[in-house]
Amino acid sequence: MLALILAGGEGTRLGMGEKPLVTLCGRPMITFVIDAFTGADLEVMVIASPHTPMTVNYLRARGIPFCRAAGKGYMEDIIEAVLELGVRTPLFTSVADIPCLRPEHIRLIRTTYEAQCRQALSTWIPRDLCHADGSMAPCTEVVEGVPAVPVGVNILTGEGIRKPQDEYQLLLRDPALALNVNTREDLEEARRVLRGKNGDQAKTSDTR
């Protein structure tokens, strides 16, 4: 299955240049999202735009597949890329600023999607897990009886991408998925969580 990673936004709220390339624990933020999908055995294609020329240079230099869209908006860029690539089958879409995304999240989402027999799947996180500053997406819906906001990882069917699709809403309760990096405070919190995770992995390795 193909994963389209959206990396064409201007990143004005963060104010640190092109957001996909903002350094997080010594790495560009987008690489965490790319690794989550490739670690779940998915093919990755990054969608860049005129707003992210340095990201294009980074991807090209490292042989990471990418395509270009006009940078008109999240869904507009997805539709443009799907039509350009000629994808008709189900595919993942993801924002590039959720660095705590992991392969196990991707596998769970895919397994759930395949069990539902729907055209599409959207992922949600309980709103009370998000930061009080409201840096997560403002859209709120009730999912499984809980006020929730979108994570930014979805599955859509390429065929009929311009039309509304029958969608299953999956509620994920992992606080790490609430770290959608839109502010410097979000960035610092992501650094803290990732450093803690790496530290835990190191301790596990030491005990083997």
C-alpha positions as CSV (number, residue, x, y, z in Angstrom):
1,M,0.0,0.0,0.0
2,L,1.2,3.5,-0.8
3,A,1.6,6.2,1.8
4,L,1.3,9.9,0.8
5,I,3.1,12.2,3.3
6,L,2.0,15.8,3.0
7,A,5.0,18.1,3.2
8,G,3.8,21.2,1.3
9,G,2.6,23.6,4.1
10,E,4.2,26.9,4.9
11,G,4.7,26.2,8.6
12,T,4.0,29.8,9.6
13,R,2.8,29.0,13.1
14,L,6.0,27.3,14.0
15,G,8.1,30.0,12.4
16,M,11.3,28.0,12.0
17,G,11.4,27.7,8.2
18,E,10.2,24.6,6.3
19,K,8.6,22.5,9.0
20,P,9.4,19.0,7.5
21,L,13.1,19.9,7.9
22,V,12.9,21.3,11.5
23,T,15.5,19.4,13.5
24,L,14.2,17.1,16.2
25,C,16.7,15.0,18.2
26,G,19.2,15.5,15.5
27,R,17.0,14.6,12.5
28,P,14.5,16.4,10.2
29,M,11.0,15.9,11.6
30,I,9.7,14.3,8.4
31,T,12.1,11.4,8.7
32,F,10.3,10.1,11.8
33,V,7.0,9.9,9.8
34,I,8.8,8.3,6.8
35,D,10.4,5.7,9.1
36,A,7.0,4.9,10.7
37,F,5.5,4.0,7.3
38,T,8.6,2.2,5.9
39,G,8.9,0.3,9.1
40,A,5.3,-1.0,8.5
41,D,6.4,-2.1,5.0
42,L,4.6,0.6,3.1
43,E,5.8,2.4,0.0
44,V,6.3,6.2,0.7
45,M,5.7,9.2,-1.5
46,V,6.2,12.7,-0.2
47,I,4.0,15.5,-1.5
48,A,5.9,18.7,-1.7
49,S,4.9,22.1,-3.0
50,P,6.3,25.5,-4.0
51,H,6.3,26.4,-0.3
52,T,8.9,23.7,0.5
53,P,11.8,23.9,-2.0
54,M,14.4,22.9,0.6
55,T,12.4,19.9,1.5
56,V,12.4,18.9,-2.2
57,N,16.2,19.3,-2.3
58,Y,16.5,17.1,0.9
59,L,14.3,14.4,-0.6
60,R,16.1,14.4,-4.0
61,A,19.5,14.2,-2.4
62,R,18.5,11.1,-0.4
63,G,16.6,9.3,-3.1
64,I,13.2,9.6,-1.3
65,P,10.3,9.5,-3.7
66,F,8.3,12.7,-4.0
67,C,5.8,14.5,-6.2
68,R,4.8,18.1,-6.4
69,A,1.4,19.7,-5.8
70,A,0.3,23.3,-5.9
71,G,0.2,23.8,-2.2
72,K,-3.4,24.9,-2.1
73,G,-4.4,22.9,0.9
74,Y,-4.4,19.4,2.5
75,M,-7.2,17.8,0.5
76,E,-6.4,19.7,-2.6
77,D,-2.8,18.5,-2.6
78,I,-3.9,14.9,-1.9
79,I,-6.4,14.9,-4.8
80,E,-3.8,16.4,-7.1
81,A,-1.2,13.8,-6.2
82,V,-3.6,10.9,-6.4
83,L,-4.8,11.9,-9.9
84,E,-1.2,12.6,-11.1
85,L,0.0,9.2,-9.8
86,G,-3.1,7.4,-11.1
87,V,-3.7,5.6,-7.8
88,R,-7.1,3.8,-7.7
89,T,-6.5,1.5,-4.8
90,P,-6.6,2.3,-1.0
91,L,-3.7,4.4,0.2
92,F,-2.6,6.1,3.4
93,T,-2.3,9.9,3.8
94,S,-0.4,11.5,6.6
95,V,0.8,14.9,7.8
96,A,4.5,15.3,8.2
97,D,4.5,16.8,11.7
98,I,3.5,13.9,13.9
99,P,7.0,12.6,14.8
100,C,5.9,10.2,17.5
101,L,4.0,8.1,14.9
102,R,5.3,4.5,15.0
103,P,5.0,1.4,12.7
104,E,2.7,-0.3,15.2
105,H,0.2,2.6,14.8
106,I,0.3,2.1,11.1
107,R,-0.2,-1.6,11.3
108,L,-3.2,-1.2,13.7
109,I,-4.8,1.4,11.4
110,R,-4.3,-0.9,8.3
111,T,-5.7,-4.0,10.1
112,T,-8.7,-2.0,11.3
113,Y,-9.4,-0.6,7.9
114,E,-9.2,-4.1,6.2
115,A,-11.6,-5.5,8.8
116,Q,-14.3,-2.7,8.2
117,C,-14.9,-3.0,4.5
118,R,-15.3,0.7,4.1
119,Q,-13.9,3.1,1.5
120,A,-12.0,5.2,4.0
121,L,-10.8,5.4,7.6
122,S,-9.9,8.4,9.7
123,T,-7.9,8.4,12.9
124,W,-8.8,10.4,16.0
125,I,-7.4,11.1,19.5
126,P,-9.5,12.1,22.5
127,R,-9.4,15.9,22.8
128,D,-8.5,15.8,26.5
129,L,-5.1,14.3,25.5
130,C,-4.2,17.3,23.4
131,H,-2.3,20.4,24.7
132,A,-4.4,23.1,26.4
133,D,-3.1,25.7,23.9
134,G,-5.2,24.1,21.2
135,S,-2.3,23.5,18.9
136,M,-4.0,20.4,17.5
137,A,-6.4,20.7,14.6
138,P,-9.5,22.6,15.7
139,C,-12.0,20.1,14.2
140,T,-13.8,18.3,16.9
141,E,-16.3,15.4,16.5
142,V,-17.7,12.8,18.9
143,V,-16.1,9.4,18.2
144,E,-17.1,6.4,20.3
145,G,-18.9,8.8,22.7
146,V,-15.7,10.9,23.2
147,P,-15.0,14.5,21.9
148,A,-12.0,13.8,19.6
149,V,-9.8,15.6,17.1
150,P,-8.1,14.2,14.0
151,V,-4.6,12.7,14.2
152,G,-3.8,13.4,10.6
153,V,-3.3,9.8,9.4
154,N,-6.1,8.4,7.1
155,I,-6.8,5.8,4.5
156,L,-8.7,6.8,1.3
157,T,-9.5,5.0,-1.9
158,G,-7.8,6.5,-4.9
159,E,-10.7,5.7,-7.2
160,G,-13.3,8.5,-6.8
161,I,-10.9,10.6,-4.7
162,R,-12.9,13.7,-5.5
163,K,-16.1,12.3,-4.0
164,P,-17.1,11.8,-0.3
165,Q,-16.2,8.3,0.9
166,D,-17.8,6.0,3.4
167,E,-15.6,6.4,6.4
168,Y,-14.8,4.5,9.6
169,Q,-13.6,6.6,12.5
170,L,-10.9,4.9,14.6
171,L,-10.3,6.3,18.1
172,L,-6.7,5.9,19.2
173,R,-5.9,6.7,22.8
174,D,-2.1,6.9,22.6
175,P,-1.0,10.4,24.0
176,A,2.0,10.4,21.6
177,L,-0.3,10.8,18.7
178,A,-1.5,14.1,20.1
179,L,1.9,15.6,19.4
180,N,1.1,17.4,16.2
181,V,3.9,19.9,16.0
182,N,2.5,23.4,15.3
183,T,4.2,25.5,17.9
184,R,7.6,25.6,19.6
185,E,6.0,24.3,22.8
186,D,4.8,21.2,20.8
187,L,8.4,20.8,19.4
188,E,9.9,20.8,22.9
189,E,7.3,18.3,24.1
190,A,8.1,16.0,21.1
191,R,11.8,16.2,22.0
192,R,11.0,15.2,25.6
193,V,8.9,12.3,24.5
194,L,11.3,11.0,21.9
195,R,14.3,11.3,24.2
196,G,12.4,9.4,26.9
197,K,11.5,6.7,24.3
198,N,15.1,6.4,23.1
199,G,16.3,6.2,26.7
200,D,13.8,3.4,27.4
201,Q,15.0,1.5,24.4
202,A,18.6,1.9,25.5
203,K,17.8,0.5,29.0
204,T,16.0,-2.4,27.4
205,S,19.1,-3.2,25.2
206,D,21.4,-3.0,28.3
207,T,19.4,-5.7,30.1
208,R,19.6,-8.2,27.3
